[in-house]
Amino acid sequence: DNYTVLNVTLVNPYQGLKVGPEWNELHTFRNVYGTPLKTGIWMDYTTDIGRVTDVHFGPKWWEESNLPGAPTAAADRQALRDFLLREGTGVDMGRSDWEYLWGVHVSGYGTGMVIRPGEQGTANAVLFGGELLDCGTALRLVGLNGIGLSATGCTFTATDAAVHAPASFVTVAQFNTCSFGGTPRAAVSLEGRGTLTFQNCKFTGWRESAIEAQAGTVSVLGSSFEQPGRHCLFGENVRRVRMLGNRFAGPPTIEASCADA
């Protein structure tokens, strides 16, 4: 309870910071750097506002530490990076009744951030000025409460999905002035019946579709699709699509088999 970590570097712990699953409130993590090997921040059962500010996780903090045992040889660096992409999670969020995250930077992890049901409920969060870069999946939305997630001014890049909302996602996440890319098959993948909204966003890289939705509701307003090809794919179980005032590289290519698009 009232757990504060300030001005700390975590060189190569297996797990970094943990709060919960016991009841807790008002954690503050600020100016935290490091290379946690398994999980950077794990949180659950936070019933009053948590704050995560200026947190940086990635392989370079251990590689460039000049400490004994740091992976300096090319093979050792590659082994570390392969392990993080296979096993690592930057932020693992269970229940949090209002989580404020500002300037969270995670690079090179299998999952940059996951928001999922905890032992005693789900989370809602505000994410501003974050970078989840070069991850397997940058942001995975397994489940939030009805207030959901608001993300502003963030960048998400990945090889599998910049944002993945699986079938368990049934609430809402809103993105404003965010960027999504990397080399995923679909930059944004929505499988659940929840709602994803994008306003003033950029979709910068994908292999098959910028947005692929199999269910739920999607709104894309005043956003740009920065490469040609198929921009959106909406399956028959998508409830509603709203696309207004968007810009496309080449002709807009939108495939929709849903009835109310």
C-alpha positions as CSV (number, residue, x, y, z in Angstrom):
1,D,0.0,0.0,0.0
2,N,1.2,3.5,-0.9
3,Y,4.2,1.9,-2.6
4,T,6.8,4.3,-4.2
5,V,9.8,3.5,-6.4
6,L,11.7,6.7,-7.5
7,N,14.9,7.2,-9.4
8,V,15.9,3.5,-9.7
9,T,17.7,1.4,-12.3
10,L,16.9,-2.4,-12.4
11,V,19.8,-3.9,-14.2
12,N,18.7,-7.5,-15.0
13,P,16.1,-8.8,-12.5
14,Y,13.8,-11.6,-13.5
15,Q,10.9,-9.6,-12.2
16,G,11.0,-5.8,-11.7
17,L,8.3,-4.2,-9.6
18,K,5.2,-5.9,-8.2
19,V,2.1,-4.5,-6.5
20,G,-0.7,-6.9,-5.5
21,P,-2.5,-9.3,-5.8
22,E,-3.2,-8.2,-2.2
23,W,-5.3,-5.1,-1.8
24,N,-3.3,-1.9,-2.4
25,E,-3.7,1.8,-3.3
26,L,-1.7,4.7,-4.6
27,H,1.5,3.2,-6.0
28,T,3.9,5.6,-7.7
29,F,6.7,4.5,-10.0
30,R,8.8,7.3,-11.5
31,N,12.1,7.5,-13.2
32,V,12.6,3.8,-13.4
33,Y,15.0,2.2,-15.9
34,G,16.1,-1.3,-16.5
35,T,16.1,-4.6,-18.3
36,P,13.7,-6.9,-16.4
37,L,14.0,-10.3,-18.0
38,K,10.4,-11.6,-17.4
39,T,8.1,-8.8,-16.3
40,G,8.9,-5.1,-15.7
41,I,5.8,-4.0,-13.8
42,W,3.1,-6.4,-12.5
43,M,0.1,-4.9,-10.8
44,D,-3.3,-6.1,-9.5
45,Y,-6.1,-5.2,-7.0
46,T,-5.2,-1.5,-6.9
47,T,-8.4,0.2,-5.7
48,D,-7.2,3.9,-5.8
49,I,-5.2,5.7,-8.4
50,G,-1.8,4.3,-9.5
51,R,0.8,6.5,-11.3
52,V,3.5,5.2,-13.6
53,T,5.7,8.0,-15.0
54,D,8.9,8.0,-17.0
55,V,9.5,4.3,-17.0
56,H,11.9,2.8,-19.5
57,F,12.4,-0.9,-20.1
58,G,14.6,-2.4,-22.9
59,P,17.7,-4.4,-23.5
60,K,20.1,-1.5,-23.7
61,W,20.0,-0.7,-20.0
62,W,21.8,-3.9,-19.1
63,E,23.9,-4.0,-22.3
64,E,25.3,-0.5,-21.8
65,S,25.6,-0.7,-18.0
66,N,29.3,-1.6,-18.0
67,L,28.6,-3.9,-15.0
68,P,30.3,-7.3,-14.7
69,G,28.4,-9.9,-16.7
70,A,26.7,-7.4,-18.9
71,P,26.0,-8.9,-22.4
72,T,28.6,-7.0,-24.5
73,A,29.5,-9.6,-27.1
74,A,27.2,-9.6,-30.2
75,A,26.1,-13.2,-29.5
76,D,25.2,-12.4,-25.9
77,R,23.3,-9.3,-26.9
78,Q,21.3,-11.3,-29.5
79,A,20.6,-14.0,-27.0
80,L,19.2,-11.4,-24.6
81,R,17.0,-9.8,-27.2
82,D,15.7,-13.1,-28.4
83,F,14.8,-14.0,-24.8
84,L,13.0,-10.7,-24.2
85,L,11.0,-11.1,-27.4
86,R,10.1,-14.7,-26.5
87,E,9.4,-14.3,-22.8
88,G,9.3,-10.7,-21.7
89,T,6.4,-8.4,-20.7
90,G,7.0,-4.7,-20.0
91,V,3.8,-3.9,-18.1
92,D,1.2,-6.5,-16.9
93,M,-1.9,-4.7,-15.5
94,G,-4.7,-6.5,-13.7
95,R,-7.2,-4.6,-11.7
96,S,-6.5,-0.9,-11.2
97,D,-9.2,1.6,-10.4
98,W,-7.7,4.5,-12.5
99,E,-4.1,4.0,-13.6
100,Y,-2.3,7.0,-15.0
101,L,0.7,6.1,-17.2
102,W,2.8,8.9,-18.6
103,G,6.0,8.4,-20.6
104,V,6.1,4.6,-20.4
105,H,8.7,3.3,-22.9
106,V,9.1,-0.4,-23.6
107,S,11.2,-1.7,-26.4
108,G,12.0,-5.2,-27.6
109,Y,9.7,-7.3,-25.4
110,G,7.3,-10.0,-26.4
111,T,4.4,-8.0,-25.0
112,G,4.9,-4.3,-24.4
113,M,1.8,-3.9,-22.2
114,V,-1.1,-6.2,-21.4
115,I,-4.3,-5.1,-19.6
116,R,-6.2,-8.2,-18.4
117,P,-8.7,-9.2,-15.7
118,G,-7.2,-9.5,-12.3
119,E,-8.2,-11.6,-9.3
120,Q,-10.6,-9.0,-8.1
121,G,-11.8,-7.2,-11.2
122,T,-10.5,-5.3,-14.2
123,A,-8.7,-2.0,-15.0
124,N,-9.3,1.4,-16.5
125,A,-6.4,3.5,-17.5
126,V,-5.1,6.7,-19.1
127,L,-1.9,6.3,-21.3
128,F,-0.1,9.4,-22.5
129,G,3.1,9.9,-24.4
130,G,4.1,6.3,-24.3
131,E,6.2,4.2,-26.7
132,L,5.8,0.5,-27.0
133,L,8.3,-0.3,-29.8
134,D,9.6,-3.3,-31.6
135,C,7.6,-5.7,-29.5
136,G,6.0,-9.0,-30.5
137,T,2.6,-7.4,-29.5
138,A,2.9,-3.8,-28.4
139,L,-0.5,-3.5,-26.6
140,R,-2.8,-6.5,-25.7
141,L,-6.3,-5.6,-24.4
142,V,-7.5,-8.9,-22.9
143,G,-10.1,-7.1,-20.8
144,L,-10.9,-3.8,-19.2
145,N,-13.8,-2.4,-17.1
146,G,-16.6,-0.3,-18.6
147,I,-14.6,2.9,-18.4
148,G,-11.9,1.4,-20.5
149,L,-8.6,2.9,-21.8
150,S,-7.8,6.3,-23.2
151,A,-4.4,6.6,-25.1
152,T,-3.1,9.9,-26.4
153,G,0.2,10.7,-28.2
154,C,1.5,7.2,-28.1
155,T,3.4,5.0,-30.6
156,F,2.9,1.3,-30.9
157,T,5.1,-0.9,-33.3
158,A,5.3,-4.6,-33.4
159,T,5.9,-7.7,-35.5
160,D,2.6,-9.5,-34.6
161,A,0.2,-6.7,-33.7
162,A,0.6,-3.1,-32.6
163,V,-2.8,-3.5,-30.8
164,H,-4.5,-6.8,-30.3
165,A,-8.0,-7.0,-28.7
166,P,-8.8,-10.7,-28.5
167,A,-12.3,-12.3,-28.2
168,S,-12.4,-11.5,-24.4
169,F,-12.3,-7.7,-25.1
170,V,-15.9,-6.4,-24.7
171,T,-15.5,-2.8,-23.5
172,V,-13.8,0.2,-25.0
173,A,-10.4,1.7,-25.9
174,Q,-9.9,5.1,-27.4
175,F,-6.8,6.3,-29.2
176,N,-6.1,9.9,-30.1
177,T,-3.0,11.2,-32.0
178,C,-1.4,7.7,-31.8
179,S,0.7,5.9,-34.4
180,F,0.5,2.2,-35.2
181,G,3.0,0.2,-37.3
182,G,6.0,-2.1,-37.6
183,T,5.7,-5.2,-39.7
184,P,2.6,-7.0,-38.3
185,R,0.0,-8.8,-40.5
186,A,-2.6,-6.4,-39.2
187,A,-1.5,-3.3,-37.2
188,V,-4.7,-3.4,-35.2
189,S,-6.6,-6.7,-34.7
190,L,-10.0,-6.7,-33.0
191,E,-11.6,-10.1,-32.3
192,G,-13.9,-9.2,-29.4
193,R,-17.2,-7.4,-29.4
194,G,-15.9,-4.2,-27.7
195,T,-15.2,-0.8,-29.3
196,L,-12.0,0.7,-30.6
197,T,-11.9,4.3,-31.7
198,F,-9.1,6.2,-33.5
199,Q,-9.0,9.9,-33.9
200,N,-6.2,11.9,-35.5
201,C,-4.1,8.7,-35.7
202,K,-1.5,7.3,-38.2
203,F,-1.2,3.7,-39.4
204,T,2.3,3.4,-40.7
205,G,3.1,-0.2,-41.4
206,W,1.5,-3.6,-41.9
207,R,1.6,-6.6,-44.2
208,E,-2.1,-7.3,-45.0
209,S,-4.4,-4.8,-43.3
210,A,-4.0,-1.7,-41.1
211,I,-7.2,-2.6,-39.2
212,E,-8.7,-6.0,-39.1
213,A,-11.9,-6.5,-37.1
214,Q,-13.8,-9.7,-36.8
215,A,-16.4,-8.4,-34.4
216,G,-17.2,-5.3,-32.3
217,T,-17.4,-1.6,-33.3
218,V,-14.7,0.5,-35.0
219,S,-14.5,4.3,-35.5
220,V,-11.7,6.0,-37.5
221,L,-11.9,9.7,-37.7
222,G,-9.5,12.2,-39.2
223,S,-6.7,9.6,-39.4
224,S,-4.2,8.7,-42.1
225,F,-3.1,5.4,-43.6
226,E,0.5,5.9,-44.7
227,Q,0.9,3.0,-47.2
228,P,-1.1,1.6,-50.1
229,G,-2.7,-1.8,-50.1
230,R,-5.7,-3.1,-48.1
231,H,-6.4,-0.6,-45.4
232,C,-9.3,-2.2,-43.5
233,L,-10.9,-5.6,-43.3
234,F,-14.3,-5.8,-41.5
235,G,-15.8,-9.3,-40.9
236,E,-19.4,-10.2,-40.9
237,N,-19.7,-10.1,-37.1
238,V,-18.6,-6.4,-36.9
239,R,-21.6,-4.5,-35.5
240,R,-20.7,-1.0,-36.8
241,V,-18.0,0.9,-38.6
242,R,-17.6,4.7,-38.8
243,M,-14.9,6.2,-41.0
244,L,-14.9,9.9,-41.6
245,G,-12.4,12.4,-42.9
246,N,-9.5,9.9,-43.3
247,R,-6.5,10.1,-45.7
248,F,-5.1,7.2,-47.7
249,A,-1.9,6.5,-49.5
250,G,-3.3,5.5,-52.9
251,P,-7.0,4.7,-53.3
252,P,-8.8,3.6,-50.1
253,T,-9.2,-0.1,-50.0
254,I,-11.8,-1.3,-47.5
255,E,-13.3,-4.7,-47.5
256,A,-16.5,-5.1,-45.4
257,S,-18.8,-8.0,-45.1
258,C,-20.7,-6.7,-42.1
259,A,-24.3,-5.4,-42.6
260,D,-24.1,-2.1,-40.8
261,A,-20.8,-0.7,-42.1
